[in-house]
Amino acid sequence: MSVFNCHVNRAPVTGVLSGYDYSPGKKLAAFDEKSSTENEQNRITLEGSRGPVTFKQIAGVLARRIVFYPRPGDRLARGQRIGIILFGSRVDLFVPDEAALAARPGDKVKAGVTELARWK
């Protein structure tokens, strides 16, 4: 996401928050491939009706704070606001093999509106 984008994060599926891990880390540029493993981040897993969906909130070079509101055991609705990353960030979404990707590299997406993947 660009510093000019809105960095509100929304739940990708309806489900129960089954996993949440915070990892402190570096502040590399969010577009840097290494930021997915080396930057400060939250790794979140939702247990949906068709299996788990995991995503990460990843801080960028300008980001100073990642905010995540829900707690393990909370039930979340698809599109529900769950947090925000302040000033430059990245979100990685990991979907099961059974899902077909709808968004492609380079697509401009809008949280809670753009379809990223669908169950086959």
C-alpha positions in Angstrom: 0.0 0.0 0.0 1.2 3.5 -0.8 1.4 6.2 1.9 -1.4 7.8 0.0 -3.7 4.8 0.5 -6.1 4.2 3.4 -4.5 1.6 5.7 -7.6 0.3 7.4 -7.6 -3.5 7.5 -10.7 -5.7 7.3 -11.4 -9.4 7.9 -11.1 -11.3 4.7 -13.6 -14.0 5.7 -16.2 -14.7 8.4 -14.7 -16.8 11.1 -13.3 -17.1 14.6 -10.0 -15.6 15.4 -8.0 -18.7 16.2 -4.4 -17.4 16.1 -2.7 -14.1 16.7 1.1 -13.6 17.0 3.0 -10.3 17.2 6.6 -10.2 16.0 8.8 -7.2 16.5 11.2 -6.5 13.6 12.7 -4.1 11.1 11.2 -1.3 9.3 12.2 -2.2 5.7 10.1 -0.7 2.8 6.9 -2.7 2.6 7.4 -3.5 -1.1 10.8 -5.1 -0.2 10.4 -8.9 -0.5 12.2 -9.3 2.9 9.7 -7.2 4.7 7.3 -10.2 4.8 9.7 -12.1 7.1 11.8 -9.4 8.7 9.5 -6.4 9.5 7.4 -5.8 12.5 4.1 -7.7 12.0 1.0 -9.4 13.3 0.2 -12.8 11.9 -3.5 -13.5 12.2 -5.5 -16.7 11.5 -9.3 -16.9 11.1 -11.0 -20.3 11.2 -13.6 -19.9 8.5 -16.3 -22.3 7.5 -14.1 -23.7 4.7 -10.8 -23.8 6.6 -8.2 -21.4 8.0 -7.3 -18.1 6.4 -4.1 -16.4 7.5 -2.9 -12.9 6.9 -0.2 -10.6 8.2 -0.2 -6.9 9.0 3.3 -5.7 8.1 4.8 -2.4 9.1 6.7 -0.4 6.5 9.6 2.0 6.5 7.4 4.9 7.7 5.0 2.9 9.8 5.4 3.3 13.5 2.4 1.4 14.8 0.2 -1.6 13.9 -3.2 -1.6 15.5 -5.3 -4.8 15.7 -8.6 -4.7 17.7 -9.9 -8.3 18.1 -8.8 -10.9 20.5 -8.5 -14.7 20.1 -11.9 -16.4 20.2 -13.7 -13.3 18.8 -16.1 -14.0 15.9 -15.4 -11.7 12.9 -17.6 -10.9 9.9 -16.1 -10.7 6.4 -15.3 -7.0 5.7 -15.4 -6.1 9.4 -12.8 -3.4 10.4 -10.1 -5.2 12.4 -7.2 -2.7 12.5 -5.0 -0.2 10.8 -1.4 0.2 10.0 -0.2 3.8 10.3 1.9 5.4 7.5 3.0 2.9 4.9 2.4 -0.8 5.2 1.6 -4.1 3.6 -0.9 -6.9 4.2 -0.1 -10.5 3.0 -3.1 -12.8 2.6 -2.6 -16.6 2.6 -5.5 -18.6 1.3 -6.0 -22.4 1.2 -5.2 -24.2 -2.1 -8.9 -24.7 -2.6 -9.4 -21.0 -3.3 -9.1 -19.4 -6.7 -7.4 -16.0 -6.8 -9.5 -13.2 -8.2 -7.0 -10.3 -7.8 -3.8 -10.2 -9.8 -0.4 -8.5 -9.2 -0.7 -4.8 -9.9 -4.5 -4.6 -9.3 -5.6 -1.6 -7.2 -7.8 -3.1 -4.4 -10.2 -1.5 -1.9 -10.6 -3.0 1.6 -13.9 -4.6 2.1 -15.0 -4.2 -1.5 -12.5 -5.9 -3.9 -12.8 -9.6 -4.2 -9.3 -11.1 -3.6 -10.1 -14.8 -3.9 -13.1 -17.2 -4.0 -13.7 -20.7 -3.0 -13.6 -23.1 -5.9 
